[in-house]
Amino acid sequence: MIVNKSMYPVTSTLQTITSMQKQFENLQLQLATGNRYNTLAEMGSDRVHTLNLEARLSRIEGYQANILTVENRMSFYTNGLERLDEIEADARALAVPGAYGTDGINFTNVRNQSTNLLKEVIDVLNTDITGQYIFGGNKSDTKPVASFDEIMNGPNGFVAYSQNRNAEDMGNGGRIDRTVTGTALTLTEDGAHDYGFKLDSVASTGAGISVSEATLTGGEQQVSISVDAQPQPGDTVTIGITHPHDRDTVHYVTFTATDTTPLPEGGFSIGADAEETAANLHAAIGDKLGTLTETDLRSSSTYAAADDFFNATGEPQDPAATAWYRGQDSTNPRQTVSANVDEHTKAHYGVQANEAGFVELIKGLAVFAVSELSPLDETNAARYDALVEIERSRLSEDNNAQTGSIEAITMELGLAASTVNTVKERHTQYNAQLETMLADITVAPREEVAMMLLTLQTQLQASYQATAMASQLTLVNYL
């Protein structure tokens, strides 16, 4: 006779063993996979918390991908800007006043080096990352800068454009009409245009010469000089003129009355009477303007051509000039490209090849690249010195703080990179915290699971033995 159920509850014991077997299988699975749960249904109340943690980790992963993209682009910017800054320094080093070299060899050297450096600048500004051009704002599918040959030698290239501008500026003695009638001289701008010299002022010293200024109906300026009586040696007439590349700066040309022979530089002879003196002054003014036309004015004209041709942000493109820049034209280049690097943080890191610092560098190199200064003579030496003076002013380190300079762009991108790096570090720390929290919920510690398996194994073995012993009990066997 088998033991009564009231004496040993077999059914209850078997249920317990079955439950322990399932628990044992589950622990084996945890040990094999390292996961505490195999389905969301098993998580119970931890399910919502786990999903929230995983969603946040997914967002951080997206931000980190954006940060990686920004960092890659920043590295290319850093290399490009460093090289452009070096080229700017090289351009300044080439522009040395009076450095003509033996037989003017430096004139050829400056032209050749400027040409090569300009080609390199164009290459840098056309840098791409897997086909995406980085110096065109958010217009990244095409090269932002035209080729060197198209810019310089095309039908509307800078070579032809600067030659046309030189012809306009230098015609008619610098676009100044001069007349002398008796003792009266007049100098008049030859039209309402922006070419050539512009008359700014006239002044005289001594009692013999009187001067006046007038604005004609078309806006042309006119200065009048009258030799009322014979001037004394040392008396002067000073005319203020401006050049095409910089109408805000006045250059003063002074003519001094003299009775010495030979005539000194800047002098005019006191004649036998006032009329002859007026004629001598008229000739001296004509000679000086003629010399300045071939030297200072021609150099200024070439720079003025560069200012019109290589227009910067927001300026209209001359229809007679090749459109050298084909990228986005925004007044706020940094805002043209941005990336979300956190919930409420954006990195702004767009750059345009037509920003002021790049454009001034291109102008300075292009001007020397088109200027044929050989052979070495007084005229070409003066032209060279005039070009050098303008370039050193335009590319001076004093301009580093100006908006759009190479240094300012570098600084602004550096600030963006610093922000990105700070956010990146925060993401790294927060990501580690979230993964730890998620692991506490979802990861099964192998040592803990192994100990639980051993404990459960012992319990199961004991249960099996007890059940087996109980199953063998009968009253006959007992008796």
C-alpha positions as CSV (number, residue, x, y, z in Angstrom):
1,M,0.0,0.0,0.0
2,I,1.3,3.4,-1.1
3,V,1.7,6.2,1.5
4,N,-1.4,8.4,1.7
5,K,-1.3,11.8,0.2
6,S,-2.1,13.3,3.5
7,M,1.1,11.7,4.8
8,Y,3.2,12.9,1.8
9,P,1.8,15.5,-0.7
10,V,3.3,14.2,-3.9
11,T,1.5,16.5,-6.2
12,S,2.7,19.7,-4.4
13,T,6.2,18.3,-4.3
14,L,6.2,17.7,-8.1
15,Q,4.9,21.2,-8.8
16,T,7.7,22.6,-6.7
17,I,10.3,20.5,-8.6
18,T,8.8,21.6,-11.9
19,S,9.1,25.2,-10.9
20,M,12.7,24.6,-9.8
21,Q,13.5,23.0,-13.1
22,K,12.1,26.0,-15.0
23,Q,14.1,28.3,-12.8
24,F,17.2,26.1,-13.4
25,E,16.7,26.3,-17.2
26,N,16.3,30.1,-17.0
27,L,19.5,30.4,-15.0
28,Q,21.3,28.3,-17.5
29,L,20.1,30.6,-20.3
30,Q,21.2,33.6,-18.4
31,L,24.6,32.1,-17.9
32,A,24.9,31.4,-21.6
33,T,23.6,34.7,-22.9
34,G,24.6,37.1,-20.1
35,N,21.1,38.6,-20.3
36,R,18.8,38.7,-17.3
37,Y,15.7,38.7,-19.5
38,N,15.1,37.2,-22.9
39,T,11.9,39.1,-23.8
40,L,10.3,42.4,-22.9
41,A,7.4,40.4,-21.3
42,E,9.7,38.9,-18.8
43,M,10.9,42.4,-17.5
44,G,7.7,43.3,-15.8
45,S,7.9,46.7,-14.2
46,D,11.5,47.2,-15.5
47,R,10.3,47.3,-19.0
48,V,9.4,51.0,-19.2
49,H,12.6,52.1,-17.5
50,T,14.7,49.9,-19.9
51,L,13.0,51.4,-23.0
52,N,13.6,54.9,-21.7
53,L,17.3,54.2,-21.1
54,E,17.7,52.6,-24.5
55,A,16.0,55.5,-26.2
56,R,18.3,58.0,-24.5
57,L,21.4,55.9,-25.4
58,S,20.2,55.8,-29.0
59,R,19.9,59.6,-29.1
60,I,23.4,60.0,-27.6
61,E,24.7,57.6,-30.3
62,G,23.1,59.9,-33.0
63,Y,24.7,63.0,-31.4
64,Q,28.1,61.2,-31.3
65,A,27.8,60.4,-35.0
66,N,27.2,64.1,-35.7
67,I,30.2,65.0,-33.5
68,L,32.4,62.6,-35.5
69,T,31.3,64.3,-38.7
70,V,32.0,67.8,-37.3
71,E,35.4,66.6,-36.0
72,N,36.4,65.2,-39.4
73,R,35.4,68.4,-41.1
74,M,37.2,70.5,-38.5
75,S,40.4,68.6,-39.0
76,F,40.3,69.5,-42.8
77,Y,39.5,73.1,-41.9
78,T,42.4,73.2,-39.5
79,N,44.9,71.9,-42.1
80,G,43.5,74.2,-44.8
81,L,43.5,77.4,-42.7
82,E,47.0,76.7,-41.4
83,R,48.3,76.4,-44.9
84,L,46.5,79.6,-46.0
85,D,47.9,81.5,-43.1
86,E,51.4,80.3,-44.2
87,I,50.7,81.4,-47.7
88,E,49.6,84.8,-46.4
89,A,52.9,85.1,-44.6
90,D,54.8,84.0,-47.7
91,A,53.0,86.7,-49.7
92,R,54.0,89.4,-47.2
93,A,57.6,88.1,-47.3
94,L,57.6,88.5,-51.1
95,A,56.4,92.1,-50.9
96,V,59.5,93.9,-49.8
97,P,59.9,97.6,-50.7
98,G,63.1,98.2,-52.8
99,A,63.8,94.4,-53.1
100,Y,64.4,94.5,-56.9
101,G,67.3,92.0,-57.0
102,T,70.1,92.0,-59.5
103,D,68.8,93.3,-62.8
104,G,65.3,93.1,-61.4
105,I,65.4,89.3,-61.0
106,N,63.0,89.6,-58.0
107,F,60.3,91.0,-60.3
108,T,60.2,87.7,-62.2
109,N,60.5,85.7,-59.0
110,V,57.6,87.5,-57.3
111,R,55.4,87.0,-60.3
112,N,56.2,83.3,-60.6
113,Q,55.8,82.6,-56.9
114,S,52.6,84.6,-56.7
115,T,51.2,82.5,-59.5
116,N,52.1,79.2,-57.8
117,L,50.8,80.4,-54.5
118,L,47.5,81.5,-56.1
119,K,47.1,78.0,-57.6
120,E,47.7,76.5,-54.2
121,V,45.1,78.8,-52.6
122,I,42.5,77.7,-55.1
123,D,43.3,74.1,-54.5
124,V,43.0,74.5,-50.7
125,L,39.6,76.4,-51.1
126,N,38.4,73.5,-53.3
127,T,39.2,70.9,-50.6
128,D,36.6,68.1,-50.5
129,I,35.7,65.3,-48.2
130,T,34.4,62.3,-50.2
131,G,33.1,64.7,-52.9
132,Q,31.6,67.3,-50.5
133,Y,33.3,70.7,-50.8
134,I,33.8,72.4,-47.5
135,F,34.6,76.0,-48.4
136,G,31.3,76.7,-50.2
137,G,28.9,77.1,-47.2
138,N,26.1,74.6,-47.5
139,K,26.5,74.4,-51.3
140,S,28.8,71.4,-51.2
141,D,28.1,69.6,-54.4
142,T,30.3,71.8,-56.7
143,K,33.7,73.4,-56.4
144,P,33.3,76.8,-54.8
145,V,36.2,78.4,-56.7
146,A,36.7,78.3,-60.4
147,S,40.0,76.9,-61.9
148,F,43.1,79.0,-62.1
149,D,43.1,79.1,-65.9
150,E,39.4,80.1,-66.0
151,I,39.9,82.8,-63.4
152,M,43.1,84.3,-64.9
153,N,43.1,83.4,-68.6
154,G,39.5,83.0,-69.6
155,P,37.8,85.4,-72.0
156,N,36.5,87.3,-69.0
157,G,39.4,86.4,-66.8
158,F,41.4,88.7,-64.6
159,V,44.3,89.2,-67.1
160,A,42.0,90.8,-69.6
161,Y,39.9,92.5,-67.0
162,S,42.8,94.2,-65.4
163,Q,44.2,95.3,-68.7
164,N,40.9,96.9,-69.6
165,R,40.8,98.6,-66.2
166,N,44.3,99.9,-66.7
167,A,43.4,101.4,-70.0
168,E,40.3,103.2,-68.5
169,D,42.3,104.5,-65.5
170,M,45.4,105.6,-67.3
171,G,43.9,107.3,-70.3
172,N,44.2,111.1,-70.7
173,G,47.0,111.5,-68.2
174,G,45.0,109.8,-65.4
175,R,41.6,111.1,-66.6
176,I,42.5,114.7,-65.7
177,D,42.0,117.5,-68.3
178,R,44.6,120.3,-68.0
179,T,44.5,123.8,-69.5
180,V,46.5,127.0,-69.1
181,T,45.4,130.4,-70.4
182,G,47.7,133.2,-69.6
183,T,48.4,133.0,-65.9
184,A,45.4,130.7,-65.1
185,L,45.6,126.9,-64.9
186,T,42.7,124.5,-64.5
187,L,42.6,120.8,-63.7
188,T,39.3,119.0,-64.3
189,E,38.2,115.4,-63.9
190,D,37.2,114.3,-67.4
191,G,33.9,112.8,-66.5
192,A,31.5,111.5,-63.9
193,H,33.1,108.0,-63.4
194,D,35.3,106.2,-61.0
195,Y,38.4,105.9,-63.2
196,G,41.8,107.5,-62.9
197,F,42.8,110.2,-60.4
198,K,40.2,112.2,-58.5
199,L,40.9,115.7,-57.4
200,D,40.4,116.2,-53.7
201,S,41.9,119.6,-52.8
202,V,44.4,122.3,-53.7
203,A,46.4,124.7,-51.5
204,S,49.2,127.2,-52.0
205,T,51.7,129.2,-49.9
206,G,53.0,132.7,-50.7
207,A,51.2,135.7,-51.9
208,G,51.8,135.2,-55.6
209,I,49.6,132.2,-56.3
210,S,45.9,131.8,-55.5
211,V,43.8,128.6,-55.8
212,S,40.2,127.6,-55.7
213,E,38.0,124.4,-56.0
214,A,34.6,123.8,-57.6
215,T,32.2,121.0,-58.3
216,L,30.8,121.0,-61.8
217,T,27.2,120.1,-62.7
218,G,28.1,116.5,-63.6
219,G,29.8,116.0,-60.2
220,E,33.3,116.4,-61.6
221,Q,35.8,118.2,-59.4
222,Q,37.9,121.1,-60.7
223,V,40.7,123.0,-59.2
224,S,41.9,126.4,-60.4
225,I,45.4,127.9,-59.9
226,S,46.2,131.5,-60.8
227,V,49.7,133.1,-60.8
228,D,48.7,136.5,-59.8
229,A,52.3,137.7,-59.2
230,Q,55.7,136.2,-59.4
231,P,56.1,133.7,-56.5
232,Q,59.1,133.6,-54.3
233,P,61.5,130.6,-54.2
234,G,60.0,128.1,-51.8
235,D,56.4,129.1,-52.4
236,T,54.3,125.9,-53.1
237,V,51.2,124.6,-54.7
238,T,49.9,121.3,-53.3
239,I,47.2,119.2,-55.1
240,G,45.4,116.4,-53.2
241,I,44.4,113.4,-55.4
242,T,43.0,109.9,-54.7
243,H,43.6,106.6,-56.4
244,P,41.1,104.1,-57.7
245,H,41.8,101.3,-55.2
246,D,41.2,103.6,-52.2
247,R,39.2,106.8,-52.6
248,D,39.4,107.5,-48.8
249,T,43.1,108.1,-48.7
250,V,44.4,111.4,-50.2
251,H,47.9,111.6,-51.7
252,Y,49.4,115.1,-51.8
253,V,51.6,116.3,-54.6
254,T,53.6,119.4,-53.9
255,F,55.2,121.7,-56.5
256,T,57.8,124.2,-55.3
257,A,58.8,127.5,-57.0
258,T,62.6,127.7,-57.7
259,D,65.1,129.7,-59.6
260,T,67.8,127.1,-59.5
261,T,69.2,125.0,-62.3
262,P,68.9,122.1,-62.9
263,L,65.3,121.9,-61.8
264,P,65.0,119.9,-58.6
265,E,62.5,117.1,-58.1
266,G,59.1,118.6,-57.6
267,G,60.1,122.0,-58.6
268,F,58.8,124.5,-61.2
269,S,60.9,127.4,-62.6
270,I,60.0,131.0,-61.8
271,G,59.8,132.5,-65.3
272,A,60.5,135.9,-66.7
273,D,56.9,136.9,-65.9
274,A,53.7,135.5,-64.3
275,E,52.5,134.0,-67.6
276,E,55.8,132.1,-68.2
277,T,55.7,130.9,-64.5
278,A,52.2,129.6,-65.0
279,A,53.3,127.7,-68.1
280,N,56.2,126.2,-66.2
281,L,53.9,125.2,-63.4
282,H,51.5,123.7,-65.9
283,A,54.3,121.6,-67.4
284,A,55.5,120.5,-64.0
285,I,52.1,119.3,-63.1
286,G,51.7,117.5,-66.4
287,D,55.0,115.7,-66.0
288,K,54.3,114.6,-62.5
289,L,50.8,113.3,-63.3
290,G,52.3,111.5,-66.3
291,T,54.9,109.8,-64.1
292,L,52.3,108.9,-61.5
293,T,50.0,107.6,-64.2
294,E,52.6,105.1,-65.3
295,T,53.6,104.1,-61.8
296,D,51.3,104.6,-58.8
297,L,48.1,104.9,-60.8
298,R,48.7,101.8,-62.8
299,S,49.4,99.7,-59.7
300,S,46.4,101.2,-58.0
301,S,44.3,100.5,-61.1
302,T,45.3,96.8,-61.1
303,Y,44.3,96.5,-57.4
304,A,41.0,98.3,-58.2
305,A,40.4,95.7,-60.9
306,A,41.1,93.0,-58.3
307,D,38.6,94.6,-56.0
308,D,35.9,94.6,-58.7
309,F,36.8,91.1,-60.0
310,F,37.2,89.2,-56.8
311,N,34.1,90.6,-55.1
312,A,33.5,89.7,-51.5
313,T,30.3,88.7,-49.6
314,G,27.3,90.7,-50.6
315,E,28.9,92.7,-53.4
316,P,27.5,92.6,-57.0
317,Q,29.5,90.6,-59.6
318,D,30.7,92.7,-62.5
319,P,29.0,91.2,-65.6
320,A,32.3,91.6,-67.6
321,A,34.2,89.4,-65.1
322,T,34.3,85.6,-64.6
323,A,32.3,84.5,-61.6
324,W,35.2,83.1,-59.7
325,Y,33.2,82.0,-56.7
326,R,30.4,79.5,-57.1
327,G,29.5,78.6,-53.5
328,Q,26.9,79.9,-51.1
329,D,26.9,83.6,-50.6
330,S,25.7,84.3,-47.0
331,T,26.4,87.3,-44.8
332,N,26.9,84.8,-41.9
333,P,29.0,82.0,-43.2
334,R,29.4,80.2,-39.9
335,Q,25.6,79.6,-39.8
336,T,25.5,78.0,-43.2
337,V,26.5,74.6,-41.9
338,S,25.4,73.3,-38.5
339,A,25.0,70.0,-36.6
340,N,22.9,69.0,-33.5
341,V,25.4,67.8,-31.0
342,D,23.0,67.7,-28.0
343,E,19.4,68.3,-27.2
344,H,19.8,72.1,-27.2
345,T,23.3,72.6,-28.6
346,K,24.2,73.2,-32.2
347,A,27.7,73.5,-33.7
348,H,27.9,76.1,-36.5
349,Y,30.9,75.5,-38.7
350,G,30.3,76.7,-42.2
351,V,33.1,78.5,-44.2
352,Q,32.9,80.3,-47.5
353,A,35.8,80.9,-49.9
354,N,34.6,84.5,-50.5
355,E,35.2,85.6,-47.0
356,A,37.3,88.7,-46.6
357,G,40.6,87.1,-45.5
358,F,40.6,84.6,-48.4
359,V,39.6,87.3,-50.9
360,E,42.3,89.7,-49.9
361,L,44.9,86.9,-50.2
362,I,43.7,86.0,-53.6
363,K,43.7,89.6,-54.7
364,G,47.3,90.2,-53.6
365,L,48.6,87.2,-55.3
366,A,46.6,87.8,-58.5
367,V,47.8,91.4,-58.8
368,F,51.4,90.3,-58.8
369,A,50.7,87.4,-61.0
370,V,49.4,89.7,-63.8
371,S,52.0,92.5,-63.3
372,E,54.8,92.4,-65.8
373,L,57.5,94.6,-64.1
374,S,60.6,93.7,-66.1
375,P,63.0,95.2,-67.1
376,L,64.3,97.0,-64.1
377,D,63.9,100.8,-64.6
378,E,62.6,103.7,-62.6
379,T,59.0,103.2,-63.8
380,N,58.8,99.5,-63.1
381,A,60.6,100.0,-59.7
382,A,58.0,102.6,-58.8
383,R,55.2,100.4,-59.9
384,Y,56.6,97.5,-57.8
385,D,57.0,99.7,-54.7
386,A,53.4,100.9,-55.1
387,L,52.1,97.4,-55.4
388,V,54.1,96.3,-52.4
389,E,52.7,99.2,-50.3
390,I,49.1,98.3,-51.1
391,E,49.6,94.5,-50.6
392,R,51.5,94.9,-47.3
393,S,48.6,97.1,-46.0
394,R,45.9,94.7,-47.2
395,L,47.7,91.6,-45.8
396,S,49.0,93.2,-42.6
397,E,48.7,91.3,-39.3
398,D,46.9,94.4,-38.1
399,N,43.8,93.1,-40.0
400,N,43.7,89.8,-38.1
401,A,40.8,91.0,-35.9
402,Q,38.6,92.0,-38.8
403,T,35.5,89.9,-39.6
404,G,36.3,87.2,-42.1
405,S,40.1,87.3,-41.7
406,I,41.9,83.9,-41.8
407,E,42.7,84.3,-38.1
408,A,39.2,85.3,-37.2
409,I,37.7,82.3,-39.0
410,T,40.3,80.0,-37.3
411,M,39.3,81.4,-33.9
412,E,35.5,81.1,-34.5
413,L,36.0,77.5,-35.7
414,G,38.1,76.9,-32.6
415,L,35.3,78.0,-30.4
416,A,32.9,75.7,-32.2
417,A,35.4,72.8,-31.8
418,S,35.7,73.6,-28.1
419,T,32.0,73.5,-27.6
420,V,31.8,70.2,-29.5
421,N,34.6,68.7,-27.4
422,T,32.9,69.7,-24.2
423,V,29.6,68.2,-25.3
424,K,31.4,65.1,-26.4
425,E,33.0,64.6,-23.0
426,R,29.6,65.1,-21.4
427,H,28.0,62.5,-23.7
428,T,30.8,60.0,-22.9
429,Q,30.2,60.4,-19.1
430,Y,26.4,60.3,-19.4
431,N,26.6,57.3,-21.8
432,A,28.6,55.4,-19.3
433,Q,26.1,56.2,-16.5
434,L,23.2,55.1,-18.6
435,E,24.8,51.9,-19.7
436,T,25.6,51.1,-16.0
437,M,22.0,51.7,-15.1
438,L,20.8,49.6,-18.0
439,A,23.2,46.8,-17.2
440,D,21.9,46.7,-13.6
441,I,18.5,45.8,-15.1
442,T,19.3,43.7,-18.1
443,V,22.7,42.1,-17.5
444,A,22.9,38.8,-15.6
445,P,26.1,38.7,-13.4
446,R,27.8,35.4,-14.3
447,E,29.2,34.8,-10.8
448,E,25.9,35.4,-9.2
449,V,24.0,33.2,-11.7
450,A,26.6,30.4,-11.3
451,M,26.1,30.5,-7.5
452,M,22.4,30.4,-7.9
453,L,22.7,27.5,-10.3
454,L,24.8,25.5,-7.8
455,T,22.4,26.3,-5.0
456,L,19.4,25.3,-7.1
457,Q,21.1,22.2,-8.2
458,T,21.6,21.1,-4.6
459,Q,18.0,21.8,-3.8
460,L,16.8,19.9,-6.8
461,Q,19.0,16.9,-6.0
462,A,17.6,16.9,-2.5
463,S,14.1,17.1,-3.7
464,Y,14.6,14.3,-6.2
465,Q,16.1,12.1,-3.5
466,A,13.2,12.8,-1.0
467,T,10.6,12.2,-3.7
468,A,12.2,9.0,-4.8
469,M,12.4,7.7,-1.2
470,A,8.8,8.6,-0.6
471,S,7.7,6.9,-3.7
472,Q,9.2,3.6,-2.5
473,L,7.3,3.6,0.9
474,T,4.6,0.9,1.4
475,L,3.2,-0.6,4.6
476,V,4.5,-4.0,3.6
477,N,8.0,-2.7,3.2
478,Y,7.8,-0.8,6.4
479,L,6.6,-3.8,8.4
